[in-house]
Amino acid sequence: MTSEWIVDSGCTNHMCFEKVKFENFHEYRKNPVVIGDSSFLKVQGIGNVLLQGKVLENVIYVPKLTMNLLFIIQIARKGYSFEFNSQSWCMKKGLATLVKGLVKYDLYIMDQSLSKMCLTTMFALGEIFGTID
């Protein structure tokens, strides 16, 4: 298990397996989520997760996941774009690079080191995460 956030375009919601990361947590029984091997995992709650000092809203709690998933489509709908290559990725607003990440385990990982983020990211993350359903 890793507490890193995987940048995922195929999931249906932001998902977290770590209950301790949730604020305003509510038990929530939703249809199970289907994972890559076609098996089903139970959704056991919903709430907000603090990520890099900003609130990610309506994250579903799936305790049997082994990684946290950040659903990029929700972010892209807010006007942000993503660039991916074989070693890294980045999120942009216009020409400004806001967040950078890396490839690890053949997955795009959100780099949670604030030292590697642009100063404007702190403002952008508030807009992105603070308004995502």
N, C-alpha and C positions, 0 to 999 in steps of 0.2 A: 504494500500500500504506500502511496505517496500523497502528501498533502499539497503537492503542486497542482496548478490548474492547467488542464489540457484545453487547448483552443480547438473546438470541435464544430464542424459545419453540419454534422449529421444527427446531432441530438435534437430533442424537441423542446428542451428547457435547460436553463442553468441547473446543474445538479451537484450536490455535495454529499459525501458520505460521513462527514465529521459533524456530529450533532453539536459539539462544543463551539463550533464556529457560528452558530445561528443566533440571531437576535429576533425578538418577536416571533418565536417559534410556535406553530400551531399544529396539532395533529391533523393529518389530512390523508384521507384514503382515496387515492386516485387509481385509475387503471394502472397496472404495472407497466414499467418501461421494458422495451425489448432491447437487448444488447446485441453486439456483433455476432455472437454464436447462436442467435435466435432464442436464447433463453430469456425468461422473464424475471425481473427484480421488483419487489414491492416498494411502493412509495409510501413513506410513513409520516411525512410532514412537509410543511412549507414555511418559509420565513425569509428573513433578510440575512445576508452574510456580509461581514465587514471584510473588504478586500483592499489592501493598500490604503487604508484610511478612508475608504469610500464605501457606500452601501450598495450592494448588489441585491435588488429586490426580487421577490417571488422565486427564490431558489427552492427546488424540491429536495427533500431529504431522502436519499436512497442508501441506507446503511450497508448494503452488500456490494456497492460499487467499490472499486479499488483505486479510483482516481476521481478527482473533482473535474467537472466539465463546464466550460464556458461556451455558451451557445453564440457563435459569432454572427449568425443571421440577425438576431435581435439588435446587436450593436450596428451592423451594417445598415439596417433600416433607419438608423438615426443619421445617416449620411457619412459614415466612416468607411474607409476602404482598408483592405488588407493586401499585403504582398508576401508571397511565400517563395522560398527557394529551398535547396537541399540542406542548408545548414542553419537557417534562421527565418524569422518572419517579422513583420512590423505592421502596426496599425497607424493609419494616417487620417488626417483631416485636411483636405486640400493637399498642399505640398509639405505640410509639417508632419514629421514623424513624431508620434506621441508615445507609443509603447513598442519596445523591442522584445523579442523572445528568441528562443533557441530550439534546436531539434535535439531530443533526447529520447532514447528507446524508439526511434522512428516516429515520434509524436511531436507536434508543435506545443511547446511548453511556455506558459507565461512566465517571464523572468520577474520575480517578485523583489528583486534588489532595486530599491529606490535609487541607488547610485547610478544605475544604468538607464534611468528614465529621463526624458527631457523635462525641464521645469514646467512646461505647459501641460504636461500629462496630469498633474494634480488637479488642474482646472477641468481638463477634458474628462477625466474619470468621473468627476462629480456629475457632469452632464450625461455621460454614458450610463454609468451604473445607477445614478440616482433616479433615473426615469424609466428604466427597463422593467417591463412587466414580466 
